[in-house]
């Protein structure tokens, strides 16, 4: 799913006039939702939780608010302090992930990644990443692994935050595509790798840090299903927008460095689902 991070959160952008009254992105779990309506005017229909319906009804004239249960295809958001556990689906075969630089390219065939999808707005997740079948492309006798791990195994613990990937106007409206921004759980190094063996490219051997942050697009969004996919494109996603509150987002920039100063890119994709096998999803805004 990721490699290390040159993370920069900058420039807070505010535009209350552009933002609708929404509530940031949310992970969704299968469940019952309700359509709250006020009177008979369809323009006033709003998606709410049952609790919202009850609260509105308590402060409105009797009969003004109604709650209609909607079951098929609907969902409940993961709220603050709620966690859903997910596991990446293993993909085998030709190398699925590439960490590419001007000096060296590392490829890995399998990613397994238990993940904790945390509720709240915006969702902040944790992942235990383990790449296996890793090798240095074009150098059969050159090896790579995380310090202390078996040859071909790269592991790390990463944190992630769901962000908007469209332009700033879309982000302020809480619309457009969504992504996960991955960075190190602690410090700057998302990954630590040890390059050894023989026949390695010049200046690459020894323990190295991959620093910075990387963004993956989440697909699909605004729907429910048993699998989501994280896509790290060959042409990196350079920035996105973190939700702060209604009408305010912060620009997030990504980028990876290895050997201290050499740019690196991570590409590949992985699918993941809940341990329970239940449908889940991610929504561009909470209700």
C-alpha positions in Angstrom: 0.0 0.0 0.0 2.6 2.6 0.6 6.1 3.9 1.2 7.4 6.7 3.2 6.6 10.3 3.3 7.7 13.8 2.6 4.5 15.1 4.1 3.5 18.7 3.9 0.2 20.0 5.2 -0.1 23.6 4.2 -2.4 26.4 3.3 -5.7 26.1 5.0 -8.5 27.0 2.5 -11.8 28.3 3.6 -14.9 29.1 1.7 -18.1 28.7 3.7 -20.1 30.0 0.7 -18.8 27.1 -1.4 -19.3 24.4 1.2 -22.7 22.8 1.8 -23.7 21.7 5.3 -22.0 18.3 5.1 -19.5 16.7 7.5 -16.4 15.3 5.9 -15.6 11.9 4.5 -16.6 8.7 6.4 -16.1 5.0 6.3 -19.4 3.2 6.0 -20.5 -0.2 7.5 -23.6 -2.1 6.5 -26.7 -1.2 8.5 -30.1 0.4 8.6 -30.5 4.1 7.6 -33.5 6.4 7.7 -34.9 9.0 5.4 -36.0 11.9 7.5 -38.5 14.2 5.9 -40.1 17.4 6.9 -43.6 17.9 5.7 -44.5 16.7 2.2 -41.9 18.8 0.2 -39.4 16.5 -1.5 -36.9 19.3 -1.6 -36.6 19.1 2.2 -35.8 15.3 2.3 -32.4 14.6 3.9 -30.5 11.5 4.7 -30.0 11.2 8.5 -29.3 8.7 11.1 -32.3 7.5 13.2 -30.9 9.5 16.1 -31.0 12.6 14.0 -34.6 11.9 13.1 -35.5 11.5 16.8 -33.6 14.7 17.8 -35.3 16.7 15.1 -38.7 15.3 16.0 -38.1 16.2 19.7 -37.6 19.9 18.8 -40.2 20.1 16.0 -44.0 20.3 16.1 -45.6 16.8 16.4 -45.7 15.1 13.0 -43.4 17.5 11.3 -40.5 14.9 11.0 -40.9 11.3 10.0 -38.4 8.5 9.8 -38.7 5.9 7.0 -36.4 2.9 7.2 -34.3 2.3 4.1 -32.6 -1.1 4.2 -31.3 -2.3 0.8 -28.0 -0.8 -0.2 -27.8 1.6 2.6 -25.3 2.0 5.4 -24.2 3.5 8.6 -21.0 5.6 9.1 -18.3 4.6 11.5 -18.4 7.2 14.2 -15.7 8.5 16.4 -13.9 5.7 18.4 -15.5 3.0 16.2 -13.1 0.7 14.4 -13.6 -1.9 11.6 -10.8 -4.4 10.8 -9.9 -5.1 7.2 -7.4 -7.3 5.4 -5.7 -6.7 2.1 -6.4 -9.3 -0.5 -3.2 -10.9 -1.6 -2.2 -10.5 -5.2 0.4 -12.8 -6.6 2.1 -13.2 -10.0 4.2 -10.7 -11.7 5.4 -7.8 -9.5 2.5 -5.7 -8.4 4.4 -3.0 -6.5 7.3 -1.0 -7.7 9.4 1.5 -5.7 11.3 3.2 -8.5 14.2 5.7 -8.4 16.9 6.8 -10.9 19.4 4.4 -9.1 17.3 1.4 -8.3 13.9 -0.2 -8.7 12.5 -2.6 -6.1 9.6 -4.8 -7.0 7.3 -6.9 -4.7 4.8 -9.5 -5.7 2.5 -9.7 -2.6 1.1 -7.3 -0.1 -0.7 -8.4 3.1 -2.0 -5.6 5.3 -4.3 -5.9 8.3 -5.9 -2.5 8.6 -7.9 -0.7 11.3 -10.4 1.6 9.6 -11.2 4.2 12.2 -14.5 6.1 12.5 -14.7 9.9 12.8 -14.2 12.8 10.4 -11.9 12.6 8.7 -11.3 8.9 9.0 -7.7 8.1 10.2 -6.5 4.5 9.7 -3.6 2.3 10.7 -2.1 -0.4 8.5 0.5 -3.2 9.2 2.1 -3.5 5.8 4.1 -6.5 4.7 5.5 -6.8 1.2 6.9 -10.2 0.2 8.6 -11.5 -2.9 10.6 -8.3 -3.1 13.7 -8.1 -5.3 16.0 -5.5 -7.0 14.9 -5.4 -10.7 17.7 -6.4 -13.1 20.1 -7.5 -10.3 19.4 -11.1 -9.5 22.1 -11.4 -6.8 21.2 -8.1 -5.1 18.8 -8.6 -2.1 16.4 -6.3 -0.3 14.5 -6.6 3.0 13.6 -4.6 6.1 16.3 -4.8 8.8 15.8 -8.0 10.7 13.3 -9.5 8.2 13.8 -12.4 5.8 15.3 -11.6 2.4 12.5 -10.4 0.2 10.3 -9.1 3.0 9.6 -5.4 3.7 7.4 -4.5 6.6 6.2 -1.3 8.4 3.4 0.2 10.4 1.7 3.2 8.6 -1.0 5.7 9.4 -3.4 7.0 6.8 -6.0 9.7 6.4 -8.9 9.8 3.9 -8.6 13.0 1.8 -10.2 14.6 -1.2 -8.3 14.3 -4.5 -10.2 16.7 -6.7 -9.5 20.4 -7.0 -9.9 22.8 -4.1 -13.4 23.8 -5.1 -14.6 20.2 -5.2 -12.9 19.5 -1.8 -14.7 22.5 -0.3 -18.0 21.1 -1.6 -17.0 17.7 -0.2 -17.2 16.2 -3.6 -15.0 14.3 -6.1 -12.6 11.3 -5.7 -11.2 10.2 -2.4 -7.8 8.9 -1.5 -5.8 7.6 1.4 -2.7 9.5 2.4 -0.1 7.2 4.0 2.8 8.3 6.1 5.0 6.9 8.9 3.4 6.0 12.2 6.4 7.6 13.9 9.1 9.8 12.5 9.7 10.4 8.8 10.6 6.9 7.5 7.7 5.0 6.2 10.0 2.2 5.3 13.4 1.1 6.3 15.2 -1.3 3.8 18.4 -3.1 3.8 20.0 -3.7 0.4 22.7 -6.4 0.3 24.1 -9.3 -1.7 26.3 -8.7 -4.7 25.9 -6.9 -8.0 23.8 -4.1 -6.6 23.7 -0.7 -8.3 26.4 1.7 -7.2 25.8 3.7 -3.9 22.7 1.7 -3.0 23.9 -1.0 -0.5 23.3 -0.9 3.2 20.4 0.2 5.4 18.3 3.0 3.8 15.2 5.0 4.7 12.3 5.8 2.4 11.0 9.1 3.8 7.8 11.0 3.0 4.2 10.3 2.2 2.2 8.7 -0.6 -1.4 8.9 -1.8 -3.5 6.1 -3.2 -6.9 6.6 -4.8 -9.8 4.6 -3.1 -12.2 3.1 -5.6 -15.1 2.9 -5.7 -16.6 5.6 -3.4 -20.2 6.4 -2.4 -21.3 2.7 -2.8 -21.2 -0.4 -0.7 -19.4 -3.7 -1.5 -17.2 -6.4 0.0 -14.0 -5.0 -1.6 -12.4 -1.6 -2.1 -9.2 -1.0 -4.1 -6.2 1.3 -3.3 -4.5 2.5 -6.5 -1.0 3.9 -6.4 -0.6 5.2 -10.0 2.7 5.1 -11.8 2.4 8.9 -12.1 2.1 9.8 -8.4 -0.8 11.8 -7.0 1.1 14.9 -5.8 -1.5 16.5 -3.6 -5.0 16.3 -2.1 -7.1 18.1 0.5 -7.7 17.1 4.1 -11.1 17.9 5.6 -10.9 20.2 8.6 -14.5 21.2 9.1 -17.4 22.3 7.0 -16.0 25.1 4.7 -12.3 24.4 5.5 -9.8 22.0 4.0 -6.0 21.8 4.1 -3.8 21.0 1.1 -1.7 17.9 1.6 1.4 17.2 -0.6 3.1 13.9 -1.0 6.5 12.7 -2.2 9.1 10.1 -1.4 12.8 10.3 -0.9 15.4 7.5 -0.7 19.2 7.8 -0.1 18.4 11.2 1.5 17.9 13.2 -1.7 16.7 10.8 -4.5 13.1 11.0 -5.5 11.1 7.8 -5.4 7.7 6.7 -6.6 5.5 3.8 -5.5 3.1 2.2 -7.9 0.7 -0.7 -7.6 -2.7 -1.6 -6.3 -4.3 -3.8 -3.7 -7.9 -4.8 -2.8 -9.1 -5.0 0.8 -12.2 -6.1 2.6 -13.6 -6.3 6.1 -12.5 -9.4 8.1 -16.2 -10.1 8.6 -16.8 -10.2 4.8 -19.6 -7.7 5.2 -20.2 -4.9 2.7 -18.6 -1.5 3.5 -17.6 1.7 1.7 -16.4 5.2 2.0 -18.5 8.3 1.4 -17.4 11.8 0.2 -19.3 13.3 3.1 -21.1 12.2 6.2 -24.7 12.7 7.0 
